[in-house]
Amino acid sequence: MSAAAVGIPDAERLRGVQRRTIWILSLGQILGGLAFGATVSLGAVLAADISGDEAFSGWATASVTLGTALTAVPLAALARRGGRRPSLASGMLVAIVGVVLVVFATGARSFPLLIIAFVLVGAGQAANLQSRFAAADLATDASRGRDLSIVVWATTIGAVLGPNLVGPGEVIGDALGMPSLTGPYLFTIVAQALGIVLYLALLRPDPLRLAQRITAHHGAAGARVAHADRPGAARYAMLAIAGAHGVMVSVMAMTPVHLIHAGATLEIIGLTISLHIAGMYALSPVFGILADRLGRVATILVGQALLVASLVTAALGQHSAAAVTVALILLGLGWSATTVSGAALLTEASAEDRRTRRQGRNDFVMSLVGAIGAIVAGLVLSWIGYGGLALCALAIVAVVTALAPLGRTRPPAVGEERPAS
């Protein structure tokens, strides 16, 4: 049966489909980033205020990342059965329910309900994470890092804007009689709702469903998306991504609390988090191109070097708001380099029949590590301070660096024998 008969476009049309897919996913990431930015900037403050104990301040971010972990595998399974469209939309819908519960929990001063609400919000972050893999569904080996990074980069717009909507959101929330510090979540609800409409209406053809048809049909088109399985490379990609995420979440989650202790205002905290999130996403295309040209593992190691610079800066300059801001920018850059190149490596190191399962498992592990890191970070902060927390995180970077494979990381074509490095 011909490729056209089973709904597979020719090479030129396939490139057009991929370009359109990248644009739609990028717009969805802008909306998702807007929602995530507002959540991060206020979560720790709400948790500390409602619980009455700053030791619980990390539980907000921990709950979001735990929710991301709990929903990553089910959303990946849904994607494999029905495609990316229903999976991405479902994650955003659950997040809307969570945001509404955040507002109710704050009004009721209920810390348990607040934690449950943030767990549900994590489903939106799981959808955001899955978008980067959706960008790689139809990508070629030469452009996989770049295509994936463009979608990651798009998050910059919403994520940087989100924390800076705290002031306007509070004005709107006060006018509507909402509990203090919950007004900005109105922007989150609107952004997530628009994202649902965008994915359901415009993400056609579904990139994963089309990639599955191409792989099943094989031929020249199948070579674009199918590779021999390399479990060793896939495991290292998952380790690197989880390690970078754990370091980033643990330090980032405690920064608002640390700055409050230093007398910073909510506006300064919002700006600091905005610059951190800009570091996470703004240069991701640069790291995507580096991953395509220098190699996936080499770019992961660049990310580890940036994380070391960040943690040392945070430890030595913990009493300077400017130094903390620089540290958080470097923290975001290190996370970006590692996760972009790691996601590209994981995708091409996984055969098509294992790919979405590993992607879901990867997001589960990285989010679980982030959740644990955020909880532990609150305890470490109260024990040895912000600088001590940064130095402790260096141990994770050391492990990822020490275990980096040194061999070739170019993906072999189907049927081609290569080392699994």
N, C-alpha and C positions, 0 to 999 in steps of 0.2 A: 504494500500500500504506500502511496506517495506521501511526502511530508505534508503537502497542501491538504490531502484528504483527511488527515487527522488533526488539522488546525494548527500546523506549525508554519510560521511565516518564513520566507527566504531570508538570507543573511542581511540584506539591506533593511528589510522591514523589521527584522529582529533588533537591529541597532536602534531603529526608531522607537520600538516598543520599550527598549531599555532606557532611552533618553526620557521618554514620557514617564516611565515608572520612577526614575530618579527625581523628576520634578514633583510628582505627586507625593512621594515619600518625604521629600524635603519640606514641602508645605506642611505636611502632617507633623514633622518634627518641630517646626516653628511653633505650632499650636501646643504640642506636647511639652516643649521646653518652657513655654510661658507658664504652663501649669506647674511644672516641676520646680521652677525657680521660686515661685511664691511659697510653695510648700517647704522647701529647704530653709528659706530665710526666716520663717516664723515657727517652724515645728519645735525646735529646741527651746525657744522662749515660752511657747504655750505649755510644753511638757513640764518645764521647771516651775512655771507659775501655778498650774493647776495641781501638781503633785505637792508643791510646797517644799521640794527638796531638789537642789541643783544636781545631785547625784543621778537623778532620773532624766536629766536634760537630754541625754543621748538616746533615750528610748523612742523619741519621735522619729528620728532618722533610722534608728534600728527597726522600728515597726514598718516604715515604708520599704526598707530593703528586705525585711522578712516577707512582707506581702509580695514584693517582686519575686523573691525566691519561690514562694508557695504557688504563684500563678505562672511562672515561667514554663514549667514542664506541661501543664494542661493547655496553655496557649500554644505551645509548640505542637502538641498532639492535635489540637484543633486545626492548626495551620496545615499539618500533613494531611488531614482528612478533607478539609474544606477549602484550604488556600489561605493566603495572607489576609485577605479582606475581612472575613468574619473574625479571625483571630485578633487583628489589630483593633477592630471596632469593639469587640467584647471587652478587651482590656481597658479601653477608655470608658466604657459604660460602667464597669465595676468601680473605676476610680471616681466617677461622678457621685455614685452612692456614698463612697468613702468621704468625699469632701463635704457633702451635706451632713454626714454624721459628725464630722469635725466641728461644724458650727453648733450642732445640738449639744455635743459633749462639752464644748467650751461654755455654753450658756448654762448647762446643768452642773458645771464644775465637777465632771465625772472623769477621773483619770483612766479607769478601765475602758470606758466607752471611747475615749480619745485614742487610746492605743489600738483598739479594734478598728476605728475609723482610719487611722494611718496605715494599718495593714491593708485595708481595701484600696487606699490611694496607691499603694505599691503596684497594683495591677496596671495602672497607667504607665508607670515606669517600665514594667515588663513589656508593654506594647512598644514603648519608645526604643527599648533595647532590640526588640525583634525587628524593628524597621531597618536596622543596619544590615541584618542578614537578608532581609527582603531585597535590599539594594544589590546584594551579591548573587541572587538567584540566577540571573541571566548574564552576569558579567563574564568577561574573558580573563584569562590569566594575566594578560598585560595591563588590564585596567581595573582589576578587582579591588585593589587597595584604594585607588582613586575614587571609584564609584561609591564604595562603602563610605569613604571619608567625606564625600560631598553631602551625603545624608546626615552624617554625624555633625558636620559643620553647620547645617541649617538650624540645628538646635540652638546655636549661639544667639540668634535673634530673639527668640522667645525667652531663653534662659537668662540672658542678660537683662532683658526688659522686666521679667517677672519680679525679681526682688525690689526693683525700683518703683513698682506699683503699690508698694506697701502704704505710702502716704495717701495717694488718691483713693486706694481701696478703703482705708480707714475712714476717709471723709464720706464715701458712699455708704459704708457700713453703718456709720453713726446716723446718717440720715434715714436709714431703713430700720434703725433700732436693733442692729445686730450686736452680738457680744464683742467686747474689745478684742482687737487683733484678728478678727475673722473676716472683715470686709474684703481684704485682698483675695479671698477664696472665691468671690463672685467671678473674678476674671478666670480662675481655674475652671469653674463650671462651664462658662461660655466657651473657653478654648477647647475643652474636651468634647463638648457637644458638636462644635464645628468640625473637629477631627473625625468624629464618627461619620458624619455626613460625607466628608471628603473621601474617606476610604471606601465606604459602601457605594458611593455614586461614581467615583472617577478612577479607582484603581482597577482598570479593566484594559486588557486581560490580566488576570491574576498572575503575578510573576512566578510564584511557586508552582501553580498548576501548569503553566506553560513550560516551565523547566522540567517538570515531571514527564510531560508528553515528549519533550525533546530527548530526554535521556532514554525513555522507553523506545523511541524510534531509532536512536543511535545515528549512524551516518555522520556526515560532516557537522551537522548541527549538534549532535550529541557530544562531540569532542569539545564543544564550547563549555559545557557545564559538568561533564562527567570526568572523574579522576579515580585512579587506583587509591584504595584506602591506606592511610598511613597513621595508625593509632598512636605511635610514639610522638609524632609531631603534633597530633591533636591534643594529646595529654599535656604536652608542654604549653601549648597555646592556652589551654584552660587554666593551668597553673599561673602563667604570667598575668592573664586577665584578672583572675581572682585575687592575686597578690596585690596588683596595682589598685584594684577597687577597694580592697580592705584598708590599704594605707590611706587612700584618698578619703574614704568615708570617715574613718576614725579621727583623722586630723581636722577635716572640714567640719564635722558635726560639733566639735568642741570649740571651734573658733568663735562663734557668736557668744558663747558663755564666757570665754576668755576675754573677749573685747568688752563685754558688759562689766566685768570685774575691773577692767582698765578705765572705765568711765565713758566708753563709746556710746553714741546715740544709735537709735534704730536706723537712721539714714546712713551712718557710717558703716554699720554692719551690713546693710543692704548693698552698699557700694562695694565693700570687700568681697561679699559673696558673688556679686555680679562679675567682678574682675576674675575671681577664681573660676567661675563657670565659663567666662570668655576664654580662659586658658584651657579649659577642658575641650572646647569645641572650635574656637576660631581658627587655629592652625591645623586642624585635622586634615585638610587637603594636602598640606605640605607633608605630613607624616604618611598619608596615603601614597603620595608619589614616591617618597623615600622607600616605603615598603615594596612598591613595585620595582624600583630600580636598584636599591641596595640589598633587598632581601627582607623577609619578614622577621627573622631572628635578630638581624643587625639593628633593625628599627626598634624592636622590643628592648634591646640593650641601651639604645639611645634614651628610651623612656626611663629605664632604671637609673641612668646617670642624672636625668632631670629630677627624679624623685629624691635622690641623695642630696642634690643641691637644695631642694626645697626643705627637706627635714633638717639639714644642718643650719640653714638660714632661720628656720622657725625656732630651733633650740637656742641659737646664739642671740637672736634678736627678739625674743619673746616679749620683752618689755617695750618694744617699739611698734606702734601701729603700722608704720610704713614697712618695717621689716616683715611683719606678719602678712601684710598684703602681698609683698614680693614672694614670700614663701608659698602663699596660696596660689599665686599665678603659676609658679614653677610646679606646684603640685598638680594643677590642672593640665599643664603641658605634658608632664610625665605620664599621667593617666591616659591622655589622648594618644600619645605615641604608642603606648603599650597595647591599649584596647583596639585601636584601628588595625595595627599590624597583626595582633593576636587573632582578631576576628577573621581577617583575611586568611591567615594560616589555618585556622580551624576549619573554615569553609572548604578550602581546596585540599585539605588533608583528609577529608571525610567523603567516602563514596556516597552517592545520592541517596541510597536506601538507609544510610546512617546519619545523614547530615542534619535534618531537623531535630532528631532525638538528641544529638550531641549539642546542637545549638541551645536547645531547651535546658539540657543538663548544665551547660556552661553558665547560662544566666541564673540557674538555680544556685550553683556553687558560688558564683561571684557575689550574688545578692546575700546568700547566707553568711558568707565571710564578712561582707559589709555590715550586716546586722549585728553579728557577734562583735565585730570591731567597734561599732558605735556604742554598744553597751559597755564593753570593757574600757573604752576610752573615757567614759564618764567616771569610772572608778579610778582609772589611772590619773586623770586630771585632778581629782580630789586628793590623791595620794602624793604624787610627785610633780604635779604641775604640767603646764603646757609644753615646756621645753623637754621634760622627761618623757612625755608622750611621744614627741617627735623622735627622740633618740631610740625609744623602744621599737618604733615602726621601721627603723633601719634594718632590723633583723629579717623582716619579710623581704626587703629588697635584696639582701645578701643571698637568701635562698634562691630566689628567681634567677639572679645573675649566675650563681654557681652551677645551676642545673641546665643552663642554656646549651642546646645541641650545637656542635661546631661544624657539622657537615652541611651538604647541599640542602636547600629548602625549596628549590623550584619544584612545582608539582609535576609528577609524571603523568603522561597521558594514559588512558585506559589501555591495559595490555603491556605497557612499558614497565620494565623492572627498574626500580630505583631504591637506594637506601631509604629507610624510614626516618631520616634525620630531620 
